[in-house]
Amino acid sequence: MPVKSLSIRIEDEMLDKLHVVADYEGRSANSQILILIRDCIEAYEEKHGEIKTGKR
């Protein structure tokens, strides 16, 4: 599966807190963000059904 890059704007304090959480979990900030996105999508799909993207 191809991997895409995504740029986000984030306040310094939020980024610092993200790094603390990621370090605690033994992950990079990038890996922590991916896990948070995955969990969000899974929760959405549990409530609303599978998201169809046309790319599967």
Predicted model as a PDB file, atoms N, CA, C, CB and O in Angstrom, pLDDT in the B-factor column:
MODEL        1                                                                  
ATOM      1  N   MET A   1       0.843  -1.168   0.000  1.00 78.00           N  
ATOM      2  CA  MET A   1       0.000   0.000   0.000  1.00 78.00           C  
ATOM      3  C   MET A   1       0.897   1.242   0.000  1.00 78.00           C  
ATOM      4  CB  MET A   1      -0.964  -0.008   1.221  1.00 78.00           C  
ATOM      5  O   MET A   1       1.817   1.339   0.812  1.00 78.00           O  
ATOM      6  N   PRO A   2       0.639   2.177  -0.892  1.00 88.00           N  
ATOM      7  CA  PRO A   2       1.453   3.401  -0.920  1.00 88.00           C  
ATOM      8  C   PRO A   2       1.259   4.207   0.359  1.00 88.00           C  
ATOM      9  CB  PRO A   2       1.095   4.264  -2.149  1.00 88.00           C  
ATOM     10  O   PRO A   2       0.184   4.189   0.957  1.00 88.00           O  
ATOM     11  N   VAL A   3       2.286   4.899   0.765  1.00 91.00           N  
ATOM     12  CA  VAL A   3       2.231   5.740   1.958  1.00 91.00           C  
ATOM     13  C   VAL A   3       2.259   7.191   1.508  1.00 91.00           C  
ATOM     14  CB  VAL A   3       3.414   5.429   2.939  1.00 91.00           C  
ATOM     15  O   VAL A   3       3.133   7.597   0.742  1.00 91.00           O  
ATOM     16  N   LYS A   4       1.303   7.962   1.985  1.00 93.00           N  
ATOM     17  CA  LYS A   4       1.216   9.382   1.646  1.00 93.00           C  
ATOM     18  C   LYS A   4       1.728  10.213   2.808  1.00 93.00           C  
ATOM     19  CB  LYS A   4      -0.238   9.781   1.291  1.00 93.00           C  
ATOM     20  O   LYS A   4       1.779   9.750   3.948  1.00 93.00           O  
ATOM     21  N   SER A   5       2.101  11.428   2.509  1.00 95.00           N  
ATOM     22  CA  SER A   5       2.561  12.371   3.513  1.00 95.00           C  
ATOM     23  C   SER A   5       1.458  13.394   3.748  1.00 95.00           C  
ATOM     24  CB  SER A   5       3.888  13.061   3.075  1.00 95.00           C  
ATOM     25  O   SER A   5       0.755  13.783   2.816  1.00 95.00           O  
ATOM     26  N   LEU A   6       1.308  13.831   5.002  1.00 94.00           N  
ATOM     27  CA  LEU A   6       0.292  14.810   5.367  1.00 94.00           C  
ATOM     28  C   LEU A   6       0.936  15.841   6.282  1.00 94.00           C  
ATOM     29  CB  LEU A   6      -0.935  14.129   6.058  1.00 94.00           C  
ATOM     30  O   LEU A   6       1.581  15.487   7.269  1.00 94.00           O  
ATOM     31  N   SER A   7       0.763  17.097   5.959  1.00 96.00           N  
ATOM     32  CA  SER A   7       1.288  18.175   6.782  1.00 96.00           C  
ATOM     33  C   SER A   7       0.133  18.747   7.607  1.00 96.00           C  
ATOM     34  CB  SER A   7       1.967  19.284   5.904  1.00 96.00           C  
ATOM     35  O   SER A   7      -0.957  18.970   7.080  1.00 96.00           O  
ATOM     36  N   ILE A   8       0.374  18.986   8.902  1.00 96.00           N  
ATOM     37  CA  ILE A   8      -0.663  19.582   9.748  1.00 96.00           C  
ATOM     38  C   ILE A   8      -0.090  20.784  10.483  1.00 96.00           C  
ATOM     39  CB  ILE A   8      -1.226  18.544  10.757  1.00 96.00           C  
ATOM     40  O   ILE A   8       1.120  20.905  10.673  1.00 96.00           O  
ATOM     41  N   ARG A   9      -0.987  21.659  10.886  1.00 97.00           N  
ATOM     42  CA  ARG A   9      -0.608  22.788  11.731  1.00 97.00           C  
ATOM     43  C   ARG A   9      -1.032  22.431  13.143  1.00 97.00           C  
ATOM     44  CB  ARG A   9      -1.269  24.143  11.248  1.00 97.00           C  
ATOM     45  O   ARG A   9      -2.168  22.011  13.364  1.00 97.00           O  
ATOM     46  N   ILE A  10      -0.128  22.593  14.099  1.00 97.00           N  
ATOM     47  CA  ILE A  10      -0.405  22.219  15.482  1.00 97.00           C  
ATOM     48  C   ILE A  10       0.294  23.200  16.409  1.00 97.00           C  
ATOM     49  CB  ILE A  10       0.053  20.762  15.771  1.00 97.00           C  
ATOM     50  O   ILE A  10       1.441  23.580  16.174  1.00 97.00           O  
ATOM     51  N   GLU A  11      -0.398  23.606  17.458  1.00 98.00           N  
ATOM     52  CA  GLU A  11       0.190  24.536  18.422  1.00 98.00           C  
ATOM     53  C   GLU A  11       1.346  23.857  19.144  1.00 98.00           C  
ATOM     54  CB  GLU A  11      -0.874  25.028  19.438  1.00 98.00           C  
ATOM     55  O   GLU A  11       1.344  22.643  19.346  1.00 98.00           O  
ATOM     56  N   ASP A  12       2.330  24.657  19.526  1.00 98.00           N  
ATOM     57  CA  ASP A  12       3.524  24.147  20.202  1.00 98.00           C  
ATOM     58  C   ASP A  12       3.180  23.314  21.430  1.00 98.00           C  
ATOM     59  CB  ASP A  12       4.427  25.297  20.604  1.00 98.00           C  
ATOM     60  O   ASP A  12       3.731  22.231  21.626  1.00 98.00           O  
ATOM     61  N   GLU A  13       2.262  23.823  22.261  1.00 98.00           N  
ATOM     62  CA  GLU A  13       1.927  23.117  23.492  1.00 98.00           C  
ATOM     63  C   GLU A  13       1.304  21.749  23.202  1.00 98.00           C  
ATOM     64  CB  GLU A  13       0.971  23.959  24.338  1.00 98.00           C  
ATOM     65  O   GLU A  13       1.627  20.762  23.864  1.00 98.00           O  
ATOM     66  N   MET A  14       0.415  21.694  22.216  1.00 98.00           N  
ATOM     67  CA  MET A  14      -0.206  20.421  21.864  1.00 98.00           C  
ATOM     68  C   MET A  14       0.831  19.440  21.323  1.00 98.00           C  
ATOM     69  CB  MET A  14      -1.320  20.636  20.832  1.00 98.00           C  
ATOM     70  O   MET A  14       0.789  18.251  21.641  1.00 98.00           O  
ATOM     71  N   LEU A  15       1.752  19.931  20.515  1.00 98.00           N  
ATOM     72  CA  LEU A  15       2.810  19.075  19.981  1.00 98.00           C  
ATOM     73  C   LEU A  15       3.701  18.561  21.104  1.00 98.00           C  
ATOM     74  CB  LEU A  15       3.649  19.836  18.943  1.00 98.00           C  
ATOM     75  O   LEU A  15       4.074  17.388  21.116  1.00 98.00           O  
ATOM     76  N   ASP A  16       4.044  19.437  22.049  1.00 98.00           N  
ATOM     77  CA  ASP A  16       4.853  19.006  23.191  1.00 98.00           C  
ATOM     78  C   ASP A  16       4.140  17.909  23.972  1.00 98.00           C  
ATOM     79  CB  ASP A  16       5.164  20.197  24.115  1.00 98.00           C  
ATOM     80  O   ASP A  16       4.765  16.929  24.377  1.00 98.00           O  
ATOM     81  N   LYS A  17       2.837  18.068  24.184  1.00 98.00           N  
ATOM     82  CA  LYS A  17       2.062  17.062  24.916  1.00 98.00           C  
ATOM     83  C   LYS A  17       1.973  15.759  24.129  1.00 98.00           C  
ATOM     84  CB  LYS A  17       0.653  17.588  25.222  1.00 98.00           C  
ATOM     85  O   LYS A  17       2.027  14.675  24.711  1.00 98.00           O  
ATOM     86  N   LEU A  18       1.839  15.859  22.816  1.00 98.00           N  
ATOM     87  CA  LEU A  18       1.819  14.664  21.978  1.00 98.00           C  
ATOM     88  C   LEU A  18       3.119  13.887  22.123  1.00 98.00           C  
ATOM     89  CB  LEU A  18       1.586  15.039  20.510  1.00 98.00           C  
ATOM     90  O   LEU A  18       3.108  12.659  22.213  1.00 98.00           O  
ATOM     91  N   HIS A  19       4.238  14.601  22.146  1.00 98.00           N  
ATOM     92  CA  HIS A  19       5.538  13.941  22.311  1.00 98.00           C  
ATOM     93  C   HIS A  19       5.643  13.237  23.667  1.00 98.00           C  
ATOM     94  CB  HIS A  19       6.673  14.964  22.166  1.00 98.00           C  
ATOM     95  O   HIS A  19       6.226  12.156  23.760  1.00 98.00           O  
ATOM     96  N   VAL A  20       5.083  13.842  24.711  1.00 98.00           N  
ATOM     97  CA  VAL A  20       5.099  13.205  26.035  1.00 98.00           C  
ATOM     98  C   VAL A  20       4.310  11.894  25.984  1.00 98.00           C  
ATOM     99  CB  VAL A  20       4.505  14.160  27.119  1.00 98.00           C  
ATOM    100  O   VAL A  20       4.787  10.861  26.454  1.00 98.00           O  
ATOM    101  N   VAL A  21       3.103  11.938  25.414  1.00 98.00           N  
ATOM    102  CA  VAL A  21       2.276  10.728  25.315  1.00 98.00           C  
ATOM    103  C   VAL A  21       2.977   9.672  24.466  1.00 98.00           C  
ATOM    104  CB  VAL A  21       0.888  11.062  24.715  1.00 98.00           C  
ATOM    105  O   VAL A  21       3.035   8.504  24.848  1.00 98.00           O  
ATOM    106  N   ALA A  22       3.506  10.079  23.324  1.00 98.00           N  
ATOM    107  CA  ALA A  22       4.194   9.133  22.438  1.00 98.00           C  
ATOM    108  C   ALA A  22       5.401   8.505  23.134  1.00 98.00           C  
ATOM    109  CB  ALA A  22       4.640   9.838  21.145  1.00 98.00           C  
ATOM    110  O   ALA A  22       5.608   7.295  23.043  1.00 98.00           O  
ATOM    111  N   ASP A  23       6.188   9.311  23.820  1.00 98.00           N  
ATOM    112  CA  ASP A  23       7.345   8.782  24.554  1.00 98.00           C  
ATOM    113  C   ASP A  23       6.899   7.785  25.616  1.00 98.00           C  
ATOM    114  CB  ASP A  23       8.145   9.927  25.207  1.00 98.00           C  
ATOM    115  O   ASP A  23       7.520   6.736  25.785  1.00 98.00           O  
ATOM    116  N   TYR A  24       5.840   8.105  26.322  1.00 98.00           N  
ATOM    117  CA  TYR A  24       5.313   7.212  27.360  1.00 98.00           C  
ATOM    118  C   TYR A  24       4.917   5.862  26.756  1.00 98.00           C  
ATOM    119  CB  TYR A  24       4.097   7.861  28.067  1.00 98.00           C  
ATOM    120  O   TYR A  24       5.142   4.814  27.362  1.00 98.00           O  
ATOM    121  N   GLU A  25       4.331   5.895  25.568  1.00 98.00           N  
ATOM    122  CA  GLU A  25       3.885   4.679  24.878  1.00 98.00           C  
ATOM    123  C   GLU A  25       5.021   3.995  24.121  1.00 98.00           C  
ATOM    124  CB  GLU A  25       2.756   5.012  23.914  1.00 98.00           C  
ATOM    125  O   GLU A  25       4.828   2.915  23.562  1.00 98.00           O  
ATOM    126  N   GLY A  26       6.202   4.612  24.097  1.00 98.00           N  
ATOM    127  CA  GLY A  26       7.343   4.030  23.394  1.00 98.00           C  
ATOM    128  C   GLY A  26       7.233   4.148  21.880  1.00 98.00           C  
ATOM    129  O   GLY A  26       7.700   3.284  21.138  1.00 98.00           O  
ATOM    130  N   ARG A  27       6.612   5.224  21.441  1.00 98.00           N  
ATOM    131  CA  ARG A  27       6.392   5.433  20.011  1.00 98.00           C  
ATOM    132  C   ARG A  27       6.923   6.800  19.589  1.00 98.00           C  
ATOM    133  CB  ARG A  27       4.892   5.310  19.666  1.00 98.00           C  
ATOM    134  O   ARG A  27       7.189   7.674  20.415  1.00 98.00           O  
ATOM    135  N   SER A  28       7.067   6.950  18.278  1.00 98.00           N  
ATOM    136  CA  SER A  28       7.342   8.273  17.726  1.00 98.00           C  
ATOM    137  C   SER A  28       6.025   9.048  17.691  1.00 98.00           C  
ATOM    138  CB  SER A  28       7.987   8.176  16.292  1.00 98.00           C  
ATOM    139  O   SER A  28       4.948   8.461  17.795  1.00 98.00           O  
ATOM    140  N   ALA A  29       6.120  10.353  17.547  1.00 97.00           N  
ATOM    141  CA  ALA A  29       4.912  11.172  17.421  1.00 97.00           C  
ATOM    142  C   ALA A  29       4.120  10.747  16.186  1.00 97.00           C  
ATOM    143  CB  ALA A  29       5.274  12.678  17.340  1.00 97.00           C  
ATOM    144  O   ALA A  29       2.891  10.706  16.224  1.00 97.00           O  
ATOM    145  N   ASN A  30       4.808  10.433  15.103  1.00 96.00           N  
ATOM    146  CA  ASN A  30       4.137  10.006  13.881  1.00 96.00           C  
ATOM    147  C   ASN A  30       3.346   8.716  14.119  1.00 96.00           C  
ATOM    148  CB  ASN A  30       5.162   9.804  12.751  1.00 96.00           C  
ATOM    149  O   ASN A  30       2.188   8.611  13.715  1.00 96.00           O  
ATOM    150  N   SER A  31       3.971   7.741  14.773  1.00 97.00           N  
ATOM    151  CA  SER A  31       3.275   6.484  15.060  1.00 97.00           C  
ATOM    152  C   SER A  31       2.089   6.710  15.980  1.00 97.00           C  
ATOM    153  CB  SER A  31       4.233   5.474  15.686  1.00 97.00           C  
ATOM    154  O   SER A  31       1.042   6.084  15.812  1.00 97.00           O  
ATOM    155  N   GLN A  32       2.245   7.596  16.947  1.00 98.00           N  
ATOM    156  CA  GLN A  32       1.139   7.886  17.865  1.00 98.00           C  
ATOM    157  C   GLN A  32      -0.026   8.509  17.114  1.00 98.00           C  
ATOM    158  CB  GLN A  32       1.602   8.821  18.997  1.00 98.00           C  
ATOM    159  O   GLN A  32      -1.179   8.160  17.367  1.00 98.00           O  
ATOM    160  N   ILE A  33       0.252   9.421  16.201  1.00 97.00           N  
ATOM    161  CA  ILE A  33      -0.804  10.044  15.403  1.00 97.00           C  
ATOM    162  C   ILE A  33      -1.517   8.999  14.558  1.00 97.00           C  
ATOM    163  CB  ILE A  33      -0.224  11.152  14.504  1.00 97.00           C  
ATOM    164  O   ILE A  33      -2.744   9.018  14.464  1.00 97.00           O  
ATOM    165  N   LEU A  34      -0.769   8.085  13.939  1.00 97.00           N  
ATOM    166  CA  LEU A  34      -1.391   7.045  13.128  1.00 97.00           C  
ATOM    167  C   LEU A  34      -2.316   6.161  13.965  1.00 97.00           C  
ATOM    168  CB  LEU A  34      -0.318   6.191  12.455  1.00 97.00           C  
ATOM    169  O   LEU A  34      -3.389   5.774  13.502  1.00 97.00           O  
ATOM    170  N   ILE A  35      -1.911   5.844  15.178  1.00 98.00           N  
ATOM    171  CA  ILE A  35      -2.753   5.038  16.063  1.00 98.00           C  
ATOM    172  C   ILE A  35      -4.019   5.803  16.436  1.00 98.00           C  
ATOM    173  CB  ILE A  35      -1.978   4.636  17.333  1.00 98.00           C  
ATOM    174  O   ILE A  35      -5.105   5.224  16.462  1.00 98.00           O  
ATOM    175  N   LEU A  36      -3.893   7.082  16.723  1.00 97.00           N  
ATOM    176  CA  LEU A  36      -5.067   7.884  17.059  1.00 97.00           C  
ATOM    177  C   LEU A  36      -6.033   7.971  15.874  1.00 97.00           C  
ATOM    178  CB  LEU A  36      -4.640   9.294  17.497  1.00 97.00           C  
ATOM    179  O   LEU A  36      -7.249   7.894  16.054  1.00 97.00           O  
ATOM    180  N   ILE A  37      -5.494   8.128  14.674  1.00 97.00           N  
ATOM    181  CA  ILE A  37      -6.341   8.176  13.475  1.00 97.00           C  
ATOM    182  C   ILE A  37      -7.025   6.835  13.266  1.00 97.00           C  
ATOM    183  CB  ILE A  37      -5.510   8.553  12.227  1.00 97.00           C  
ATOM    184  O   ILE A  37      -8.225   6.786  12.995  1.00 97.00           O  
ATOM    185  N   ARG A  38      -6.265   5.733  13.390  1.00 98.00           N  
ATOM    186  CA  ARG A  38      -6.847   4.398  13.230  1.00 98.00           C  
ATOM    187  C   ARG A  38      -7.972   4.169  14.230  1.00 98.00           C  
ATOM    188  CB  ARG A  38      -5.770   3.321  13.397  1.00 98.00           C  
ATOM    189  O   ARG A  38      -9.037   3.669  13.867  1.00 98.00           O  
ATOM    190  N   ASP A  39      -7.736   4.534  15.496  1.00 98.00           N  
ATOM    191  CA  ASP A  39      -8.763   4.347  16.528  1.00 98.00           C  
ATOM    192  C   ASP A  39     -10.006   5.175  16.228  1.00 98.00           C  
ATOM    193  CB  ASP A  39      -8.208   4.721  17.908  1.00 98.00           C  
ATOM    194  O   ASP A  39     -11.126   4.713  16.445  1.00 98.00           O  
ATOM    195  N   CYS A  40      -9.819   6.372  15.739  1.00 98.00           N  
ATOM    196  CA  CYS A  40     -10.942   7.243  15.382  1.00 98.00           C  
ATOM    197  C   CYS A  40     -11.767   6.630  14.249  1.00 98.00           C  
ATOM    198  CB  CYS A  40     -10.431   8.638  14.972  1.00 98.00           C  
ATOM    199  O   CYS A  40     -12.997   6.617  14.307  1.00 98.00           O  
ATOM    200  N   ILE A  41     -11.092   6.128  13.230  1.00 98.00           N  
ATOM    201  CA  ILE A  41     -11.783   5.509  12.095  1.00 98.00           C  
ATOM    202  C   ILE A  41     -12.525   4.253  12.543  1.00 98.00           C  
ATOM    203  CB  ILE A  41     -10.782   5.165  10.970  1.00 98.00           C  
ATOM    204  O   ILE A  41     -13.668   4.030  12.143  1.00 98.00           O  
ATOM    205  N   GLU A  42     -11.878   3.431  13.373  1.00 98.00           N  
ATOM    206  CA  GLU A  42     -12.536   2.216  13.868  1.00 98.00           C  
ATOM    207  C   GLU A  42     -13.793   2.557  14.665  1.00 98.00           C  
ATOM    208  CB  GLU A  42     -11.568   1.397  14.738  1.00 98.00           C  
ATOM    209  O   GLU A  42     -14.824   1.903  14.508  1.00 98.00           O  
ATOM    210  N   ALA A  43     -13.715   3.571  15.514  1.00 98.00           N  
ATOM    211  CA  ALA A  43     -14.879   3.980  16.301  1.00 98.00           C  
ATOM    212  C   ALA A  43     -15.997   4.486  15.395  1.00 98.00           C  
ATOM    213  CB  ALA A  43     -14.488   5.065  17.316  1.00 98.00           C  
ATOM    214  O   ALA A  43     -17.168   4.175  15.615  1.00 98.00           O  
ATOM    215  N   TYR A  44     -15.641   5.258  14.387  1.00 98.00           N  
ATOM    216  CA  TYR A  44     -16.636   5.768  13.444  1.00 98.00           C  
ATOM    217  C   TYR A  44     -17.318   4.610  12.718  1.00 98.00           C  
ATOM    218  CB  TYR A  44     -15.981   6.730  12.428  1.00 98.00           C  
ATOM    219  O   TYR A  44     -18.542   4.582  12.594  1.00 98.00           O  
ATOM    220  N   GLU A  45     -16.514   3.652  12.237  1.00 98.00           N  
ATOM    221  CA  GLU A  45     -17.071   2.538  11.485  1.00 98.00           C  
ATOM    222  C   GLU A  45     -17.920   1.625  12.366  1.00 98.00           C  
ATOM    223  CB  GLU A  45     -15.956   1.742  10.836  1.00 98.00           C  
ATOM    224  O   GLU A  45     -18.893   1.046  11.883  1.00 98.00           O  
ATOM    225  N   GLU A  46     -17.578   1.484  13.634  1.00 98.00           N  
ATOM    226  CA  GLU A  46     -18.420   0.695  14.539  1.00 98.00           C  
ATOM    227  C   GLU A  46     -19.800   1.315  14.666  1.00 98.00           C  
ATOM    228  CB  GLU A  46     -17.766   0.577  15.923  1.00 98.00           C  
ATOM    229  O   GLU A  46     -20.798   0.600  14.751  1.00 98.00           O  
ATOM    230  N   LYS A  47     -19.862   2.616  14.680  1.00 98.00           N  
ATOM    231  CA  LYS A  47     -21.130   3.327  14.850  1.00 98.00           C  
ATOM    232  C   LYS A  47     -21.902   3.469  13.542  1.00 98.00           C  
ATOM    233  CB  LYS A  47     -20.876   4.699  15.439  1.00 98.00           C  
ATOM    234  O   LYS A  47     -23.128   3.363  13.528  1.00 98.00           O  
ATOM    235  N   HIS A  48     -21.181   3.711  12.433  1.00 97.00           N  
ATOM    236  CA  HIS A  48     -21.831   4.080  11.174  1.00 97.00           C  
ATOM    237  C   HIS A  48     -21.657   3.063  10.051  1.00 97.00           C  
ATOM    238  CB  HIS A  48     -21.307   5.393  10.718  1.00 97.00           C  
ATOM    239  O   HIS A  48     -22.250   3.220   8.984  1.00 97.00           O  
ATOM    240  N   GLY A  49     -20.863   2.036  10.271  1.00 97.00           N  
ATOM    241  CA  GLY A  49     -20.570   1.063   9.213  1.00 97.00           C  
ATOM    242  C   GLY A  49     -19.292   1.416   8.475  1.00 97.00           C  
ATOM    243  O   GLY A  49     -18.722   2.497   8.621  1.00 97.00           O  
ATOM    244  N   GLU A  50     -18.876   0.450   7.678  1.00 97.00           N  
ATOM    245  CA  GLU A  50     -17.608   0.599   6.955  1.00 97.00           C  
ATOM    246  C   GLU A  50     -17.622   1.806   6.036  1.00 97.00           C  
ATOM    247  CB  GLU A  50     -17.310  -0.653   6.148  1.00 97.00           C  
ATOM    248  O   GLU A  50     -18.607   2.073   5.347  1.00 97.00           O  
ATOM    249  N   ILE A  51     -16.515   2.527   6.040  1.00 97.00           N  
ATOM    250  CA  ILE A  51     -16.352   3.674   5.156  1.00 97.00           C  
ATOM    251  C   ILE A  51     -15.909   3.145   3.796  1.00 97.00           C  
ATOM    252  CB  ILE A  51     -15.318   4.710   5.736  1.00 97.00           C  
ATOM    253  O   ILE A  51     -14.897   2.453   3.694  1.00 97.00           O  
ATOM    254  N   LYS A  52     -16.654   3.466   2.772  1.00 95.00           N  
ATOM    255  CA  LYS A  52     -16.314   3.062   1.400  1.00 95.00           C  
ATOM    256  C   LYS A  52     -15.530   4.188   0.747  1.00 95.00           C  
ATOM    257  CB  LYS A  52     -17.597   2.721   0.566  1.00 95.00           C  
ATOM    258  O   LYS A  52     -16.008   5.319   0.663  1.00 95.00           O  
ATOM    259  N   THR A  53     -14.319   3.872   0.283  1.00 91.00           N  
ATOM    260  CA  THR A  53     -13.491   4.916  -0.336  1.00 91.00           C  
ATOM    261  C   THR A  53     -13.323   4.721  -1.830  1.00 91.00           C  
ATOM    262  CB  THR A  53     -12.132   4.953   0.317  1.00 91.00           C  
ATOM    263  O   THR A  53     -12.872   5.633  -2.524  1.00 91.00           O  
ATOM    264  N   GLY A  54     -13.677   3.548  -2.338  1.00 84.00           N  
ATOM    265  CA  GLY A  54     -13.453   3.253  -3.744  1.00 84.00           C  
ATOM    266  C   GLY A  54     -12.036   2.876  -4.058  1.00 84.00           C  
ATOM    267  O   GLY A  54     -11.694   2.699  -5.227  1.00 84.00           O  
ATOM    268  N   LYS A  55     -11.185   2.743  -3.039  1.00 71.00           N  
ATOM    269  CA  LYS A  55      -9.773   2.421  -3.254  1.00 71.00           C  
ATOM    270  C   LYS A  55      -9.427   1.029  -2.742  1.00 71.00           C  
ATOM    271  CB  LYS A  55      -8.888   3.455  -2.572  1.00 71.00           C  
ATOM    272  O   LYS A  55      -8.246   0.698  -2.632  1.00 71.00           O  
ATOM    273  N   ARG A  56     -10.427   0.203  -2.427  1.00 55.00           N  
ATOM    274  CA  ARG A  56     -10.145  -1.148  -1.948  1.00 55.00           C  
ATOM    275  C   ARG A  56     -10.590  -2.159  -2.952  1.00 55.00           C  
ATOM    276  CB  ARG A  56     -10.815  -1.410  -0.618  1.00 55.00           C  
ATOM    277  O   ARG A  56     -10.436  -3.360  -2.728  1.00 55.00           O  
TER     278      ARG A  56                                                      
ENDMDL                                                                          
END                                                                             
